[in-house]
Amino acid sequence: MVPARAHLESLLRARKLDRTLMSVLTEPVSPTTEEYATAPSGVTALDARLGGGFPRGQISEVVGARSSGCTSMLLQTLAAATARRELVALIDVLDMLDVASAEASGIDLDRVLWIRGQVIPHASSIRDMNERALDHAIKAVTLVLQAGNFGLVVLDAMEAPPRMLERLPFTTWRRLHRIFEGSQTACVLFGNSSIARSSGGLTVRVSRARGPEGIRVEGSLFMGFDIEVDVVRPHRYQEDVRVPLSTACR
């Protein structure tokens, strides 16, 4: 087991910030010189518009409503990172990852540290447990970034109520950015509404481009799933692009 990961797991368990971790991670592989500046999403048209991918050493965000294509983009981004043999950390705030879909999307799960949030057992406790899950997720992100050796860190808060994210102070994101600024790590936040990004990060807003009539099934994937993407860069005008996606069948 990678010594840094063993130490990270012990910290997570000691602070009770997760319930389940993936069992094995192989040795980390640092990005090459060409890859260092960005972490490609694996979606060719989007990466071309992003200038290679999500900037490393920055916090970026992908924002979209339910069924907009955000989950598909998340899975493809994870798959692209593991295909580069990078280590990936997924902080799954409300334990929403479908492992079968992840495997069908090409994610090498042996290279993923999956930190699962708390499952909500009773409707009466949803609010308090959701808020605790988000607090624990932010603390887990901090520990992961401090551990280093991850090419990509993803915070999946897509099912978290917007009010939970809005109540987090801006200093939370500033603190996270200071931890890994200038590192090889790209941090990408996925949510239903804008969360936060660092001064050098990107905001990618996702929406469906067309109805289901063009979608077809090939093997374990849905094909012909197009999305509209708005890219917001620091100090630049918004840019639009239509991006074709394939997503795993459930």
N, C-alpha and C positions, 0 to 999 in steps of 0.2 A: 504494500500500500504506500502511496506517496506520503512522505512524512508530513508535509504541509497540510495535506487533506486530513490525516489522522488528527492533527492538532485542531484543525477547524471543526471537525466532527465533535471532538470532545468539548469544545467551547459551545457549540450549538446545543448539545445535549445538556451541558451543565446549566445553561440559561433557559432550557426548555423552550427553544425557539422553533422547533420542528417536531414532526412525528415520525417521518420516514425519510431516509436517505438512500439513493441508489447504492448498491453494494460494492461496486468496483469502479475505480478510475485508473486508467493507464497513465504513464508519465506524460507531463505536459509537453507540447511542441510549440515553440515560439514562432510567431509569424515571420515570414521572410521580409527582407527590406522592402520589397514592392508592396507587401500586404500591410505593412505596419501602420500606415496612415489611416486606413479604413478597414472595416469588417463587412465584406459583401453580404447582402441579404440572400443571395442565390436567385433573386428575381432579376433577370438580365436587364429588362427595360428600366426597372427602378434603379438598379445599381448604376446604369449609364447616366441617369438623371442626377443621382446623388454624388457623382464623381468617384465612383468606386464602391460606395457602401456607407455604413454608419461610421462616423469619425471615432477613432480610438482615443481614450483619455477624455471622453466627453459623455454627457448624459443626453440621449436622444429619446424621442417618444413617438409611438405609433398610436393614433387615435381613431376610433370608429365605433359606430353603433353595432349592436348585435346583428349577425349575419352580413356584415359589411365586407368581410374578408380578412379581418385582423388575425383571427386564429390561424388561418392558412398562412399568412405572412409570418406569424410567430414560428410555426412549425418549419417553414422553409428556411428561415434565418438560423434556427438551431441546426437544421440538417446541413446547411452550408458550412457552418462553423465546425461541426464534427467531421465533415468531409475533408476539411483542411487539417484535421487531427489536432484541433485546439480543444482545450478543456472548456466546458460550458457550465455555468451555474444558472439554474432556473428556480427562481423564488416564486412559488405558486401560491399566491395569497390565500385563495379559498379552495385549494385542492381540486382544480378543474381539469388538469391534464388527462387526456385519454391516451393511455399507453399504446393501445393498438393503432390509433391514428398516428401517433408519433413514429412508431416503427414503420408504418406504411409510407410515411413521408420521407423516409430515408435517414432518420436520426440514429446515430450510433449511440445507443443508451449507455454503453460502457464509458463514454466520455462525458457523461452528464451527471452533475451533482444536482439532484432534484430535492428541493426543500419544500415540503408540503405544508400548507396551512391547515388550520383546524376545520374539520367537518362540523357543520351545524346540525345537531341532533334534534332540537326542539324549536318550533317557530317562535315561541315566546322569548327565546334568548338570542334571536338573530342579531339584533342591534349591538348588544354588548360583545358578543363573540366576534362579529365582523370587525369591530373596532379593535379588539385585542389582536385579532389575526393580522390586521394591517400594521399595528405597532410592532408585533413580533417580526413581520416580514421586513420592515425597515431596519430593524436591528440585525436581522440575518444578512441583509444586503451589506450593511456596514462591515460585518465580520468577514464576509466573502471577499469584499474589495480589499480589506486589510491583509487577507491571506495571500493575495496575488496569484499569479500563474494561470489566471483564467483569461482566455481570449475574448469571451463574451459573457456578460452577466445580464440576464433578462428578469425583469419584475413583471409578472402577469397579474394585473389588477383589473382585468376586463369586466369581471362580474362584481366588483366592489362598487357600492353606491357612491355616486359623485360626491355627496356631502362628506363621506369619510376622507376622500382625498383632499377636498377643499380645506378641511380643518387642519391639515398638516402645515406647519409654518414653513415659509420659504427658506428659512435657515436650515431646515432638514436637508434640502437638496444642495444647498451651498456646502454643507458639511461633507456630504457624500462626494461632491465634486472635488473638494480639496484632497480627499483620500487618494484618488486614483488619477488626478490630472497629470498628463504626460506619460501615463503608463501604456502598456499594450492592450489594455482592456477597453472594450466598447460596452457601454451600459445602455440598454434600451428598455424603456418603460412602455407597457401596453395597457391602454385603458379606454373606457368609453368616452371620456372627455379629457381635455388637456390636463396634464399632471404637472410636469415641470421639465425643463431642460436646462443644461448649462449654456453659458454664453456662446460656446462653439458647437453646440449640438444642433440637431435637426428636429423639426416637427413634421411628421408624415400623417396627413389626414386621409382616411380611406372610406370609400363608399362604393356601393354596387353600381356597375356601369350598365347592366342590362338584366333582364329577367332570366328565368331558368330554361327558356326554350333552346338555347344554344349549348347547354351543358350535357355532356355524355359521360358514360362510365367506361374506363379502360383499366382492366385489372382491379387494383384496389384504390384507384384514384378517380375523382371527378375531374373532367377536363372541360375546357371552354368556359371557365369561370373568370370573367373580366371584372376588374375594379377600376374606379377612378381614384387617382392619387394626387393630392395637393401637397407639395413640398414647401415648407417654410424654412428658410435659412436665416441666420443672423444677419441683420442689416441688408437684406436683399428682398426683392419682390417675390411674391408667391408664384410657384411654377406648377403647371398642371401636366399630367401624363396619364394615359390609359395603360394599364398593366394586365397582361394575361396571367392567371394563376391556375395551378392544379392543387387540389386539396384531397386529403385522404377520406375515403368512404368510412362511415361509422356503422 
